[in-house]
Amino acid sequence: MKVIEIASFGGPDVLRLADRPMPVAGAGEVCLQVNASGVNRPDVLQRAGHYPAPAGASDIPGLEVAGTILGGDTEALVAAGMKVGDRVCALVAGGGYAEYCVAPIAQCLPLPRGLTDIEGASLPETFFTVWSNVFDRGRLTAGETLLVQGGTSGIGVTAIQLAKAMGARVIATAGSDAKCEAILALGADHAINYRTQDFEVEVKRLTDGRGVDVVLDMVAGDYVERELRCLAEDGRLVIIAVQGGVKSEINAGLVMRNRLSITGSTLRVRPVAFKQAIAQACLANVWPLLEAGRVKPVIHQVFLAIDATQATGSGAAAAHTLMESNAHVGKIILNWRAV
């Protein structure tokens, strides 16, 4: 099969089209014909040598796919209510940039009715992450206010839509006026251009000094101390990425006085049972919203996975270049054979 592998750690040009043996599904697993793969920030980090694949996972990048079930653990498939030929999307720990991929059946979900494979490939990594962090760890409920840092990222556009669908108020940040307009078009109540505005000052103004109930943070670093000052009493700060650095200073007195909670998580290394619980929560709570059109995949650009016009034989390098430019709004997808 054709795959996109990391020839060596470095820039986008180290991504190469290569041949690998077909993967073999084990117990509790399924083999998928991949029609489309999602491109995510962890893929970029892995390519640069900063985010190695977990033990036992494929070294091929790619954490989410959409495609067709070819076979696998028949008994487990039946138990999950699936069968050969079903169209699904899946969260994987690696191996998504390939024509075929093995995935735990517990991490596969039926493609929501009315969605294409391109749209389906944009769902698992971002929707699982947002549900787990905003609603499980962050405990966001209807009537509360969420601050999303980086509202036009794949995570950001998902968090905005889901929070609004669940009855929350949403404030989101972005790095340009055009991106702020995109955030508002997605349903956010307020958008803050962090390059021209102080998000801390704006949050306090927009909430009449109260602050927000939950912050979804993909920056960390020196943002953490400022975000704590943005929180209302009993507020929750959820850190899911560290693009601004891993070290932060906090005012412990503020945490104590306002009864604040600081939490965070990573998803890739968690066991299948943990991801299965998220998958089932998404199936019950999010899939109906997708099928009803109340929440929609946001696709910025699709690249051909196998592209003869590219020096590497693949559009993956161009996809990663776009990801690193931060010019996108929503998801970036690799098309293997989807129509």
Backbone hydrogen bonds, N-H to C=O, Kabsch-Sander energy under -0.5 kcal/mol:
donor,donor_aa,acceptor,acceptor_aa,energy
3,V,18,A,-2.6
4,I,97,Y,-2.5
5,E,3,V,-0.6
5,E,16,R,-2.8
7,A,5,E,-0.9
7,A,14,V,-2.7
10,G,47,R,-1.8
14,V,11,G,-2.1
15,L,12,P,-1.7
16,R,5,E,-2.6
16,R,14,V,-0.5
17,L,312,T,-1.7
18,A,3,V,-2.8
20,R,1,M,-2.3
29,E,26,G,-1.9
30,V,103,A,-2.4
31,C,71,G,-3.0
32,L,30,V,-0.5
32,L,101,C,-3.3
33,Q,68,T,-2.8
34,V,32,L,-0.8
34,V,99,E,-2.4
35,N,66,A,-2.7
36,A,66,A,-1.8
37,S,334,L,-2.4
38,G,64,E,-2.1
39,V,332,I,-2.5
43,D,40,N,-1.2
44,V,40,N,-1.1
45,L,41,R,-2.0
46,Q,42,P,-2.5
47,R,43,D,-2.4
48,A,44,V,-1.7
49,G,46,Q,-1.3
50,H,45,L,-2.9
51,Y,45,L,-0.7
57,A,54,P,-2.2
65,V,90,A,-2.0
66,A,36,A,-2.2
67,G,88,V,-2.6
68,T,33,Q,-1.9
69,I,86,D,-2.3
70,L,31,C,-3.0
71,G,31,C,-1.1
73,D,29,E,-2.6
74,T,72,G,-1.1
77,L,73,D,-2.5
78,V,74,T,-2.5
79,A,75,E,-2.2
80,A,76,A,-1.6
81,G,78,V,-1.5
82,M,77,L,-2.9
85,G,69,I,-2.4
86,D,83,K,-2.0
88,V,67,G,-2.5
88,V,86,D,-0.5
89,C,109,L,-2.5
90,A,65,V,-2.6
91,L,107,Q,-1.9
92,V,63,L,-2.3
95,G,60,I,-3.4
96,G,62,G,-1.6
97,Y,61,P,-2.8
98,A,96,G,-1.8
99,E,2,K,-2.3
101,C,32,L,-2.0
103,A,30,V,-2.4
105,I,28,G,-2.6
107,Q,104,P,-1.7
108,C,105,I,-1.9
109,L,89,C,-2.7
111,L,87,R,-2.0
115,L,112,P,-2.1
120,G,116,T,-2.6
121,A,117,D,-2.2
122,S,119,E,-1.2
123,L,120,G,-1.5
127,F,123,L,-2.9
128,F,123,L,-0.5
128,F,124,P,-2.2
129,T,125,E,-1.6
130,V,126,T,-2.7
131,W,127,F,-2.4
132,S,128,F,-2.4
133,N,129,T,-2.1
134,V,130,V,-2.8
135,F,130,V,-0.9
135,F,131,W,-1.1
136,D,131,W,-1.7
137,R,132,S,-2.3
138,G,133,N,-1.9
140,L,134,V,-2.1
143,G,167,G,-2.5
144,E,141,T,-1.9
146,L,169,R,-2.9
147,L,214,V,-2.7
148,V,146,L,-0.5
148,V,171,I,-2.6
149,Q,147,L,-0.6
149,Q,216,L,-2.3
150,G,148,V,-0.6
151,G,173,T,-3.4
153,S,150,G,-1.4
157,V,153,S,-2.8
158,T,154,G,-1.3
159,A,155,I,-2.9
160,I,156,G,-2.6
161,Q,157,V,-1.6
162,L,158,T,-2.7
163,A,159,A,-2.5
164,K,160,I,-2.1
165,A,161,Q,-2.4
166,M,162,L,-1.7
167,G,164,K,-1.6
168,A,163,A,-2.7
169,R,144,E,-3.0
171,I,146,L,-2.9
172,A,190,H,-2.1
173,T,148,V,-2.3
174,A,192,I,-2.2
180,C,176,S,-2.0
181,E,177,D,-2.1
182,A,178,A,-1.8
183,I,179,K,-2.3
184,L,180,C,-2.2
185,A,181,E,-2.1
186,L,182,A,-1.3
187,G,184,L,-1.3
188,A,183,I,-1.8
189,D,170,V,-1.6
190,H,170,V,-1.5
192,I,172,A,-2.4
194,Y,174,A,-2.0
194,Y,192,I,-1.0
196,T,193,N,-1.1
197,Q,193,N,-2.1
199,F,197,Q,-0.8
202,E,198,D,-2.5
203,V,199,F,-2.6
204,K,200,E,-2.0
205,R,201,V,-2.1
206,L,202,E,-3.0
207,T,203,V,-1.5
208,D,205,R,-1.2
209,G,204,K,-3.7
210,R,207,T,-1.9
212,V,230,C,-2.5
213,D,145,T,-1.8
214,V,145,T,-1.8
215,V,236,R,-2.2
216,L,147,L,-2.9
217,D,215,V,-0.7
217,D,238,V,-3.1
221,G,245,G,-1.5
223,Y,220,A,-2.1
224,V,221,G,-1.2
226,R,222,D,-0.8
227,E,223,Y,-2.8
228,L,224,V,-2.2
229,R,225,E,-1.1
230,C,226,R,-0.6
230,C,227,E,-0.9
231,L,227,E,-0.6
231,L,228,L,-0.9
232,A,212,V,-3.2
234,D,258,N,-3.5
235,G,232,A,-1.8
236,R,213,D,-2.7
237,L,261,S,-3.1
238,V,215,V,-2.9
238,V,236,R,-0.5
239,I,237,L,-0.5
239,I,263,T,-2.4
240,I,217,D,-2.9
240,I,238,V,-0.5
241,A,217,D,-0.9
243,Q,218,M,-1.4
244,G,219,V,-3.3
245,G,242,V,-1.8
252,A,250,I,-1.0
255,V,251,N,-1.9
256,M,252,A,-2.2
257,R,253,G,-2.9
258,N,254,L,-2.4
259,R,256,M,-0.7
260,L,255,V,-2.2
261,S,235,G,-2.2
263,T,237,L,-3.0
265,S,239,I,-1.4
270,R,267,L,-1.5
274,F,271,P,-0.5
275,K,271,P,-1.8
276,Q,272,V,-2.7
277,A,273,A,-1.7
278,I,274,F,-1.5
279,A,275,K,-2.7
280,Q,276,Q,-2.5
281,A,277,A,-1.8
282,C,278,I,-2.7
283,L,279,A,-2.5
284,A,280,Q,-2.0
285,N,281,A,-2.5
286,V,282,C,-2.3
287,W,282,C,-2.5
289,L,286,V,-0.7
290,L,286,V,-2.0
291,E,287,W,-2.6
292,A,288,P,-1.6
293,G,290,L,-0.8
294,R,289,L,-1.9
295,V,289,L,-1.4
299,I,297,P,-0.6
300,H,298,V,-0.6
300,H,331,K,-3.0
301,Q,331,K,-1.2
303,F,333,I,-3.0
305,A,335,N,-2.5
306,I,335,N,-0.6
307,D,305,A,-0.7
307,D,313,G,-1.5
310,Q,307,D,-1.8
313,G,310,Q,-1.4
315,G,304,L,-1.9
319,A,315,G,-2.1
320,H,316,A,-2.5
321,T,317,A,-2.2
322,L,318,A,-2.1
323,M,319,A,-2.2
324,E,320,H,-2.5
325,S,321,T,-1.1
326,N,322,L,-0.8
326,N,323,M,-0.9
327,A,322,L,-0.9
330,G,152,T,-2.9
331,K,298,V,-3.2
332,I,39,V,-0.6
333,I,301,Q,-2.2
334,L,37,S,-3.0
335,N,303,F,-3.2
335,N,333,I,-0.5
336,W,35,N,-2.0
336,W,334,L,-0.7
337,R,35,N,-1.8
338,A,35,N,-1.4
